[in-house]
Amino acid sequence: MELSDANLQTLTEYLKKTLDPDPAIRRPAEKFLESVEGSQNYPLLLLTLLEKSQENVIKVCASVTFKNYIKRNWRIVEDEPNKICESDRIAIKANIVPLMLSSPEQIQKQLSDAISIIGREDFPQKWPDLLTEMVNRFQSGDFHVINGVLRTAHSLFKRYRHEFKSNELWTEIKLVLDAFALPLTNLFKATIELCSTHANDASALKVLFSSLILIAKLFYSLNFQDLPEFFEDNMETWMTNFHSLLTLDNKLLQTDDEEEAGLLELLKSQICDNAALYAQKYDEEFQPYLPRFVTAIWNLLVTTGQEVKYDLLVSNAIQFLASVCERPHYKHLFEDQNTLTSICEKVIVPNMEFRAADEEAFEDNSEEYIRRDLEGSDIDTRRRAACDLVRGLCKFFEGPVTGIFSGYVNSMLQEYAKNPSVNWKHKDAAIYLVTSLASKAQTQKHGITQANELVNLTEFFVNHIQPDLKSATVNEFPVLKADGIKYIMIFRNQVPKEQLLVSIPLLINHLQAESIVVHTYAAHALERLFTMRGTNNATLITAAEMAPFVEVLLTNLFKALTLPGSSENEYIMKGKCLMTIMRSFSLLQESIIPYIPSVITQLTQKLLAVSKNPSKPHFNHYMFESICLSIRITCKANPEAVGSFEEALFLVFTEILQNDVQEFIPYVFQVMSLLLEMHKNEIPSSYMALFPHLLQPVLWERTGNIPPLVRLLQAYLERGASTIASAAADKIPGLLGVFQKLIASKANDHQGFYLLNSIIEHMPPESVDQYRKQIFILLFQRLQNSKTTKFIKSFLVFINLYCVRYGALALQEIFDSIQPKMFGMVLEKIIIPEIQKVSGQVEKKICAVGITKILTECPPMMDTEYTKLWIPLLQALIGLFELPEDDTIPDEEHFIDIEDTPGYQTAFSQLAFAGKKEHDPVGQMVNNPRIHLAQSLHKLSTACPGRVLSMLSTSLNAEALQYLQGYLQAASVSLL
């Protein structure tokens, strides 16, 4: 694409169309942009647009499109084409920083993110002048520019908070500190001075405090991995100023908005985070400053109001106290009973109260409420912070804290009892307090794993939780209902099983509650109970115990899927309900068969509706899991039922494939594989009609399609290789073309071998005869150009499977037809030294049977120059049986990119219930490979009396010989 006015105009029109709500206009425009993004100058056209366009909406759209383009394409993946040409890369890096700094804030943020994505890949090696260019801008005195630099630096350096320690990381951080720490410190001091100078100028203060927030965030990132020497030497400057800012109060920075945190609150929140970081990680160096920070933060907590805008500040301030009280050498600060009482009374209890804002979120923004309360993303809430502080205090003062809170809990419950309809919030706080007090350790999977023994959880459950859940109406006191259900979820391992069984019908009943939070919690609680394990790892709650509730459970779960809820929050509820449907199927198995037709009808209707706009990945995943589980359970009892499922699903699947619903296509392929594997005879014609389309290159361009497509092609080969050979022989080159594409990629070569192994195992030999030599030549070329441990392991399994299928002589002949004596080279350089690396029971068995064939069924091994390799090969085979697996990996392979790692795919999620059974291609032929070796050697020695014994006695080492004698004895044979 040329940098021309015509192309800029075309791009403008298509960007406008991508904003159109009508999918018929929007999708073709998105497709067009996708089709041209590989063209040279495309990113430069976007940058030109966002700089020169007269329409602000186009500028913003171009900046977002550019950022997403960089996100998708900047990383160079080995063995894959470079998606951005080098001249575009150079031009982008030369222009993006000045363009970002001169752009309005909305666009500046997008470009700043793009710089951080590029920086993650190229900085510092391929972009050494980035830091200098940024630091030089500090001298400009223009805070719009300075804030742009700080924002970009924050995007670039915040990953230091999450990276694993490594020499490479240390080198980069040192380089950043050398260039950035001093200018940042000078900017910090200068900005604080300017704040004093402009103390009465509201607009100037807003800009300056925006800078201070970013500076404080950068301080956190640069200090996270370790305490840098520079910051240790300048701790007085930073901590004194941080402390002053914590105690600062300027009326001009206060906001009237009760919801949105102002700049002053955001800055103080970040300073609390910075102080907590130093208190936790660098306590010795921070000790002189700690008491004044504790005092300042305590004063902050007791003087800050209950408004939502202070939530982040209060939660970070409480988290600071929580991190301090857990450290043994700060224990003395909290020992006094009056101090503990004061903390409980003035900090913990007020911040556990259910406020009007919480009630509003519960009713009107249920998705966010659930995410915070149930799914653990409440890290920034007052309640969560107060709960963490309770746990921190209990570490050293469990008895006194439990005593203090018991009094509060009792008085709250008494208040509730006086007038439940008015005082229900008192009971809510009491339940939360008990939960905080009793929870010592918790996991998502198991709930509470360690509880406070001073709290009687079962008694509280029976007296205060069950009565709410047993009340006649499910819609009364919804917050308390949600609290009660959450209590069951959290303490499911502490509450006795008989109480859980009493709770199950109550939870099923609450699936009908009008409150989205209540019926979501009920579904989630049931799902958690169904996954609990009892003795012998069996499910704690059995299918027999659930049998009386099956019908009402399924009815209520599907009703929950139709309960009203806004488009924004209904899916989280649906995701939970679907997960529970899936768990119910898994637990109940055959009990649900009578309900499956109705279930599948409802699931396919949902699938069709959601495929129009698949925006909630969890919901989508559980929906497909439920479909797979329905298929498995039904077809296990009645294999003929597979046709009914195909009839119900194929229309929807066809629509998904035709409309190219990318999020669903990998799932569709997995379900189709499962259905096809259920067929016992020939492949139905409906599948054969689809077969040619599965080989289209465009499908294989998306990494997320590769694992499920390979699995589907394997299912075709397992069930219908003869049909393919007779009715679709012209498609075999296409099949091998897919193998060729996959084998060329380090990321997907194992998938290529899966496909190749299925071709060799299932296709009639004559149908692939003409291609065999070319297959081996391709493999040798890849071996020569890019040898990896993963490739070697897969290659070894393949050649041994080939040997099992076609015979050892055929293997020797094909190798030597490519190049004379190549068979010997493969044995000597690959099989003998590398066989120990093969992992997996089936893979090792294939290799053992293949090598046994080479040893005993390949005449050239006994009477040519290959004979010298006979003993080393036998020794290697005995090593495969008896020695531990060689899992060493060369140094250069340790840091393989995540995209190159099998099992991880950015757009592929494995369906657990579509899983494939492990297939053993030599299972029927050989049960025990050691005994098979002994029997095969006996047969060989019968044909060549004296030869085998002579070679063994003169050349095989003593330990291997001892193992071999054990195999012969177990097989009840001897060598002649």
C-alpha positions, 0 to 999 in steps of 0.5 A: 500500500502506497502512502497516498491520499487515495489509500488514506481516504480508503482507510478512513472509510473502512475505519468508519464502517468498523464502528457501525453497529450493523454486523453486515457493514462492520464485519466486511470492513473488519475483514478488509482491514485484516486482509491488508494489514500484512501490506507494507506501509499499512501501519504508517498509513494508520499513524498518518491518519491519527496525526492528520485526520480532521475527524477526532473519531477517526484519530481515536479509531486509528490509534486503537487499530494501530495499537491492536495491530502492534499487539498482534504482529510485532513479535517475531515468532521463529519459523513463521513469517515476519508480519511487519516489514523491516522498513516499517518497523524502523519508521514506526520506532523513529516516529512513534515517540514524538507523535505520542508526545504531541497527541491529545491524551486519549490518543497518547494513551493508545500510542503509549501502550503500543510503545510498551508492546514494542519495547517489550520485544525490542528494548533495550537491544533493538531500541537502545535510544528509546530511554535517552529520547524519553529522558531528554523530554523531561527537560522540556518543562511541558507537563503534557509531554512529561506526562506522556513520557511518564505514562509510557515509562509506566507501561514499559516498566510495570512488567517488572512487578510480575517478571521472574528473576533472571540475569537478563531482567537484572541487566535491563533493570540496571540499564533503566536505573542508570539512565532513569533513576536520577532524572526521575528523582530530580523530576520528583523534587522539582514537581513537588516544589512546583506544587508549592509554587502553584498551591493556589492554581487548581488547573496547574495542580491537576497536571502536577499531581497527575505527574506525581501519581505516575512518578509514584507508580514508577517508583513501585515498579523500579523497586519491586524486584530488589532495593536498588542502590540508588533508591537506598541512597536517596531513601530520605528524599523519597520517603520524606516527600511521600510522607509529606504528600500523605499528610497533605490536604489541599481544598483545590484538589478535593472533588464533589464527585462521591464515586470517582477518586480524585488525584489526591486520593489516587496519589495517597493510595499509590504511596500506601502501596509503596510504603507497604512494598518497603515494609514487606520487602525492605523492612530493615532499611525502611525501619527508621521511617515506618513509625511515622508512616504508621501514624500518618496512615492511621490518621488517614483511616480514621479521618476518611469518609465512607464515600466510594471515591475513597475506597481504593485509598482506604483499602490500600491504607488498610493493606499497609497495616495488614502487611505491617502487623504480619511481620514479627519485628513490628509485633510490638506496635499492636500488642496493647489490648487498647490498640487492638480494640481501637483498630477493630472499632475504628478501622475494621468494623466500619469498613465491613459495613454494607453501604448504600453503594454496595446495595446499589451494585448488588441490585444494578451491577451484579456482574461487578458485584459478583466479580468482586465478592465471589471471584476474588477480584475484590482486592481493592475493596474496603471489605477485602482489605479489612478481612486481610487485616483481621487475618494479619492480626490473628497471626499473633493475636488470635485469642484477643482478636477473636474475643473482641470480635465475638462481642461485636458479632453478638451485638450485631445479631441482637440488633438484627433480631430486634427488627430484621427488615430494618437492621438486616445490614447488621447481620450481613456485617456479622456474617462477614466478620465471622467469615474473616475471623474464621478464614486462615487459608483459602483456595478457589478449588477447596474453599477454606483449608485452614480455619480458626478453631476458636470459631464454631462454624457448624453452630453458626451455620445451623443457628444463623445461616440455615434459617435464612435459606429455609424461609418461605420466600426465596426473594426476601432479604436477598443480600442475606441469602447471598451471604448464607450461600457464600458461607456454604461455599467457603466453609464447605470443608468444615460443615459436616456432610449431613448439613451440606445434604440438607442445604442442597434442596435449599440451594436448588430452590434459590436458583429461582430467585429473582436476584441475579446475585442470589441465583448465580451464587446458588448455581456456583455453590452447587457446582462447588459441592458437586466437585468435593471429594470424599474417601477414595477420591470419589465425589463426596455427594453421590449420584444416589443422594442427588437422585431425588432432586435431578428433575427439579435441579435441571428444570431450575438451572435452565430456568435460571438461564432465562431469568431477566438480566441486562445484557452486561451481567446476564452472562456471568450468571449463565456461565455459573449456571452452565458450569453447574449443569456440566458438573451435574451431568458429570456427577449424575451420569446415567440419571440424566439420560431421560432429560438429554433431548430437552437439554440439547434442544435448549443448549443448541438454541443458546448456542445459536443465539450466542454465536451472533455475538460471542463475547463471554468466553467462560459461558461459551466454554461451559456450553460446549463442555455441557454438549460434549458431556451430554454426548458422552453420557448418552452414547455410552448407554446408547451408541446409536444416539450419535445420529440424533446429536448430529441432527441437532447440532450440525445445522448450528455448526454449519452456520458457525462455520459459514459465518466464520465465528472464530471464537467457536470454530475450535470448539466445533471441531472438537465436538465434531471429533468426539461425534465422529469417534463415536461412529463404529462403521464407515464415515457418514457422507455428511462428514465426507462432504466437509473433508475437502474444506478442512484442508483449506490453507486459510483454516490453518493460518489461525493457531487456535484451529490447529490442535482441534483440526489435527484431532478431527483429521485424525478421527477421519483417518481412524474411522474412514481411511479406506473411504478417503483412499477410494473416494477422496484420493485426490485429497491425499496431497492436500492432507500431506500439504497440511503435514508439510506446513505443520512440520516446518514450524517449531511451535506445531511440528508435534501436531504434524507428527500426530497427523503423519502417524495417523496417516501411516497407521490407518491409510492403506499402504498403496494409497501413500506409496508414492509419497513415502520417500518425499515424507522422509526427505522433508523430515530430514531437511527439517532435521538438518535445518532446525533440530530440537529435542521435541522434534527428535522425540516425535521423529523417533516415535514416527520411524518406529511406528513406520517400522511396526506398520511396514516392517524393518526391512522397508524402513532400511530400504527407504532410508538407503534409497534416499542416500546409501548407508543412511540407515546406519547413520540414523541408527548411530546418530539418532536412534542409539544416542537419543532414544532415552529422551522419548517420554510417554508410556505408549510412545516408549512402547512403540519405540521398543517394538520398532527397535525390536523389529530392527534387531530381529527382522532386518537381515542387513543387521546380521550380515552387513556393515550394519552388524556393528550397530546391533549390540549398541542398538540392543543396549539402547533398547534395554536402557529405554526399558530400565534407565530413567528418562533423559529429560535434559534440554540444550541451553538454547531451547530453555527459553523457547517462546510461549507460542512455541510451546506445545499445549499453549495456544492463544485462541484454543481452549481444550474441552475436558469432556471432548478429550481423546482416549490415549491410543496404543497402535501396538496394543493388540500386537504386543502387551509386554515389550520386554517379553516381546523382545525376549521372544523375538530374540529367541526366534532370531537365535533359532534361525541363526544358531550361535550368532546371537549368543556369541554377540551377546557374550562378547559385546553386551555389558554385564548389567544389560546382559543381566536385565536381558536374562531376566526378560528371557526367564519371564518369557520362558525362552532361551537363546540357541 
